[in-house]
Amino acid sequence: MSLAVPFFIRLRQFNALTKPRVIQLIVFCALIGMVLAVPGVPNLDEVKLGAWSCLGIWFVSGAAAAFNCLVEKGIDSRMKRTAWRPTAKGELSDFETLLFSTVMCLVGSWILYELVNPLTMWLTFATFVGYAVIYTVILKPLTPQNIVIGGASGAMPPVLGWAAMTGDVGPEALILFLIIFLWTPPHFWALALYRVEDYRKSGLPMLPVTHGNEFTRLQILLYTFVLFASCLMPFIYRMSGWFYLVSAIILSLGFCGYAFALWRNYSDALARKTFRFSLIHLSLLFAALLIDHYL
């Protein structure tokens, strides 16, 4: 029994490296791409293909998150929001973390290549490189536009899901990509506003640190307007019907409303509410796409 306790503690530490909440959203968005790529109700073979795809994407995404924790362990240790991570606390060594990330990436890539299709594997691996290397190592410490440019990696899940089911990347997948790409900056900048001192201590050039609170609030507002327009594109392109359109308008008005209130009268509490609503916005938006697909 005494040997089992450390094992489960270590298991929780490795699981924490994968950033489970983030991975859940990634897999959910990929699943939406899979479902939308299949006309009507999927058959058993398509369900199996989707299941293997979700598993492979989960492994590679978890590997990218673990590598991110390794690279940023020094930064994480200086930020209250991330100081609990096993790498930041020194609970897992660099070797253990790197080995875990490598094995996760290899297993996920094998699943996608052998059980899904090569295109999905290469797109997922490119996403791994984009997030773990280009964003984490190069962009994040270099420019306050890190979230904007690096958001391309975070916007890939529905493209991966679409490619998994069809073997190609259609315009519908690119529309879903655009929505997440434009959603990412106001989502993360709302967080950065009320965590600005954490980012200042970390030395990362986040927009509130380099350009100030007021400028960041304006950027959030402008991005929600552009995001609103992009959320209408599935209806305009005939990917979805009226249920999605009504849902998209209500959710986007809500996001714009939070952004406008934040721009007019800032408070940390409102920035926190805006950040939380952004998560609700994306989740319900994609859920509406899913429901609309079967109406």
ROTIMAR-20836 format. One line per 3 residues: number of its first residue (from 1); their letters; for each residue x, y, z of C-alpha. Coordinates in Angstrom, 3 decimals, decimal comma. Layout:
// ROTIMAR-20836
NUM	a	X Y Z  ...
END
This chain:
// ROTIMAR-20836
1	msl	0,000 0,000 0,000  2,829 2,426 0,829  4,273 1,949 -2,656
4	avp	0,917 2,708 -4,308  0,591 6,174 -2,779  3,746 7,662 -4,366
7	ffi	2,773 6,082 -7,692  -0,607 7,812 -7,767  0,945 11,084 -6,642
10	rlr	3,449 10,835 -9,477  0,637 9,951 -11,872  -1,212 13,139 -10,878
13	qfn	1,981 15,138 -11,417  2,430 13,817 -14,952  -1,247 14,390 -15,662
16	alt	-0,879 18,007 -14,490  1,858 18,511 -17,100  -0,695 17,871 -19,859
19	kpr	-2,871 20,832 -18,698  -6,042 18,681 -18,671  -8,571 21,531 -18,896
22	viq	-6,860 22,985 -21,956  -6,592 19,545 -23,561  -10,301 18,918 -22,988
25	liv	-11,149 22,070 -24,954  -8,688 21,108 -27,710  -10,184 17,628 -28,105
28	fca	-13,714 19,054 -27,960  -12,943 21,495 -30,799  -11,308 18,692 -32,794
31	lig	-14,380 16,537 -32,230  -16,594 19,307 -33,588  -14,471 19,363 -36,742
34	mvl	-14,872 15,589 -37,068  -18,643 15,652 -36,637  -19,162 18,532 -39,070
37	avp	-17,039 16,740 -41,671  -19,422 13,760 -41,707  -22,835 14,298 -43,342
40	gvp	-25,611 12,917 -41,157  -25,110 10,427 -38,333  -21,659 8,769 -38,386
43	nld	-21,499 5,010 -38,915  -19,553 2,626 -36,693  -16,337 2,874 -38,727
46	evk	-16,468 6,680 -38,569  -17,052 6,548 -34,808  -13,981 4,324 -34,414
49	lga	-11,938 6,646 -36,628  -13,070 9,639 -34,566  -12,182 7,876 -31,315
52	wsc	-8,650 7,055 -32,497  -8,281 10,616 -33,766  -9,296 12,096 -30,408
55	lgi	-6,872 9,799 -28,608  -3,974 10,662 -30,917  -4,662 14,382 -30,734
58	wfv	-4,923 14,134 -26,931  -1,496 12,448 -26,717  0,294 14,941 -28,974
61	sga	-1,416 17,958 -27,367  -0,476 16,652 -23,927  3,110 16,249 -25,120
64	aaa	3,171 19,880 -26,287  1,772 21,056 -22,947  4,399 19,058 -21,037
67	fnc	7,204 20,489 -23,186  5,797 23,958 -22,529  5,968 23,287 -18,774
70	lve	9,600 22,211 -19,140  10,687 25,265 -21,127  8,789 27,712 -18,905
73	kgi	9,484 26,192 -15,495  11,486 29,267 -14,423  8,771 31,649 -15,586
76	dsr	6,051 29,453 -14,041  7,781 29,510 -10,666  7,538 33,329 -10,582
79	mkr	3,830 33,452 -11,434  1,131 32,742 -8,880  -1,127 31,224 -11,550
82	taw	1,441 28,593 -12,563  3,716 28,169 -9,535  1,881 24,958 -8,563
85	rpt	2,995 23,070 -11,674  5,229 20,040 -10,930  8,069 21,372 -13,081
88	akg	7,944 24,800 -11,408  8,019 23,183 -7,942  10,845 20,826 -8,891
91	els	8,701 17,740 -8,315  9,590 16,364 -11,744  13,085 16,521 -13,242
94	dfe	13,860 17,905 -16,685  14,689 14,384 -17,894  11,407 12,939 -16,632
97	tll	9,410 15,733 -18,234  11,254 15,543 -21,556  10,944 11,740 -21,645
100	fst	7,227 11,964 -20,851  6,682 14,573 -23,577  8,666 12,560 -26,136
103	vmc	6,825 9,297 -25,438  3,442 11,047 -25,545  4,295 12,670 -28,872
106	lvg	5,587 9,440 -30,415  2,597 7,382 -29,264  0,110 10,016 -30,447
109	swi	1,863 10,404 -33,787  1,878 6,627 -34,324  -1,844 6,412 -33,583
112	lye	-2,639 9,210 -36,012  -0,360 7,911 -38,789  -1,324 4,228 -38,599
115	lvn	-4,946 4,360 -37,445  -6,176 7,676 -38,885  -4,206 9,109 -41,835
118	plt	-0,752 10,647 -42,482  -2,145 14,135 -43,167  -3,678 14,349 -39,692
121	mwl	-0,433 13,137 -38,129  1,682 15,742 -39,940  -0,766 18,562 -39,214
124	tfa	-0,872 17,572 -35,535  2,925 17,338 -35,368  3,200 20,754 -37,031
127	tfv	0,838 22,077 -34,369  3,113 20,565 -31,705  6,127 22,349 -33,200
130	gya	4,165 25,578 -33,583  3,083 25,648 -29,955  5,988 23,998 -28,138
133	viy	8,835 25,549 -30,143  7,793 28,540 -32,270  5,342 30,009 -29,732
136	tvi	6,863 28,930 -26,401  10,558 29,280 -27,199  10,607 32,079 -29,792
139	lkp	7,466 34,234 -29,883  6,320 34,341 -26,262  9,461 35,993 -24,840
142	ltp	10,044 38,114 -27,955  6,910 40,074 -28,845  3,647 41,302 -27,251
145	qni	1,915 39,900 -30,349  2,880 36,402 -29,189  -0,740 35,460 -28,520
148	vig	-1,882 36,679 -31,927  0,762 34,825 -33,947  0,923 31,802 -31,656
151	gas	-2,866 31,579 -31,743  -2,549 29,761 -35,075  -1,461 26,621 -33,214
154	gam	-4,356 26,864 -30,782  -6,807 27,285 -33,654  -5,802 24,027 -35,358
157	ppv	-7,966 21,419 -33,510  -11,063 21,629 -35,772  -8,759 21,449 -38,809
160	lgw	-7,191 18,301 -37,370  -10,619 16,831 -36,754  -11,778 17,640 -40,277
163	aam	-8,605 16,158 -41,804  -9,009 13,014 -39,707  -12,426 12,248 -41,190
166	tgd	-11,953 13,464 -44,768  -8,233 13,216 -45,490  -8,087 16,842 -46,575
169	vgp	-8,608 20,411 -45,304  -11,736 22,044 -46,650  -12,867 25,693 -46,465
172	eal	-15,276 24,745 -43,677  -12,328 23,701 -41,508  -10,561 26,989 -42,264
175	ilf	-13,638 28,937 -41,134  -13,547 27,099 -37,799  -9,811 27,831 -37,627
178	lii	-10,474 31,540 -38,193  -13,043 31,703 -35,394  -10,647 30,251 -32,799
181	flw	-7,736 32,305 -34,150  -9,667 35,559 -33,625  -11,105 34,378 -30,299
184	tpp	-7,667 33,702 -28,786  -6,311 37,280 -28,311  -9,300 38,754 -26,408
187	hfw	-9,512 35,555 -24,362  -5,866 35,641 -23,228  -5,568 39,413 -22,950
190	ala	-8,514 39,478 -20,528  -6,547 37,036 -18,384  -3,349 39,059 -18,792
193	lyr	-5,114 42,222 -17,578  -5,872 40,900 -14,119  -2,653 38,868 -13,992
196	ved	-0,488 41,736 -15,225  1,806 41,782 -12,182  2,473 38,083 -12,612
199	yrk	3,481 38,668 -16,222  5,569 41,704 -15,239  7,499 39,579 -12,735
202	sgl	7,950 36,811 -15,282  9,565 39,178 -17,786  7,216 38,147 -20,593
205	pml	6,254 41,014 -22,942  2,489 40,544 -22,664  0,430 43,382 -24,137
208	pvt	-0,759 44,887 -20,787  2,880 45,035 -19,650  4,310 46,600 -22,820
211	hgn	1,406 48,818 -23,939  -0,634 49,327 -20,812  -4,103 48,531 -19,549
214	eft	-6,103 50,993 -21,658  -4,553 49,976 -24,989  -5,103 46,289 -24,206
217	rlq	-8,760 46,902 -23,374  -9,243 48,650 -26,715  -7,625 45,741 -28,553
220	ill	-9,924 43,289 -26,764  -12,959 45,308 -27,838  -11,830 45,551 -31,472
223	ytf	-11,045 41,835 -31,643  -14,505 40,920 -30,324  -16,042 42,954 -33,161
226	vlf	-13,980 41,097 -35,780  -14,699 37,818 -34,001  -18,425 38,591 -34,191
229	asc	-18,170 38,835 -37,979  -16,212 35,580 -38,253  -18,794 33,755 -36,129
232	lmp	-21,399 34,528 -38,801  -19,366 32,842 -41,539  -20,604 29,256 -40,945
235	fiy	-24,135 30,475 -41,667  -23,063 32,587 -44,639  -21,122 29,651 -46,118
238	rms	-24,165 27,367 -45,602  -22,356 25,204 -43,051  -25,119 25,811 -40,537
241	gwf	-28,689 26,997 -40,207  -30,765 29,413 -38,187  -30,245 27,751 -34,810
244	ylv	-26,509 28,347 -35,043  -26,972 31,882 -36,357  -29,207 32,931 -33,451
247	sai	-26,855 31,280 -30,964  -23,793 32,936 -32,532  -25,399 36,376 -32,455
250	ils	-26,445 36,060 -28,792  -23,055 34,716 -27,677  -21,090 37,259 -29,709
253	lgf	-23,203 40,156 -28,422  -22,470 38,908 -24,924  -18,707 38,834 -25,568
256	cgy	-18,819 42,294 -27,164  -20,848 43,537 -24,212  -18,253 42,330 -21,721
259	afa	-15,457 43,827 -23,840  -17,270 47,167 -24,096  -17,877 47,298 -20,341
262	lwr	-14,233 46,415 -19,735  -13,113 49,173 -22,093  -15,314 51,789 -20,441
265	nys	-14,741 50,957 -16,785  -11,956 48,534 -15,882  -11,798 46,319 -12,821
268	dal	-9,969 43,066 -12,150  -13,294 41,420 -11,329  -14,740 42,405 -14,715
271	ark	-11,602 41,237 -16,536  -11,959 37,886 -14,763  -15,630 37,663 -15,785
274	tfr	-14,703 38,521 -19,370  -12,094 35,763 -19,410  -14,571 33,231 -18,039
277	fsl	-17,267 34,286 -20,490  -14,834 33,850 -23,375  -14,583 30,158 -22,453
280	ihl	-18,375 29,900 -22,327  -18,601 31,728 -25,665  -16,366 29,294 -27,549
283	sll	-17,766 26,164 -25,912  -21,408 27,069 -26,531  -20,662 28,373 -30,030
286	faa	-19,200 25,048 -31,082  -21,931 23,167 -29,223  -24,483 25,170 -31,248
289	lli	-22,682 24,133 -34,442  -22,919 20,534 -33,329  -26,636 20,720 -32,510
292	dhy	-27,403 22,624 -35,701  -25,646 19,942 -37,730  -28,302 17,399 -36,728
295	l	-31,356 19,664 -36,949
END
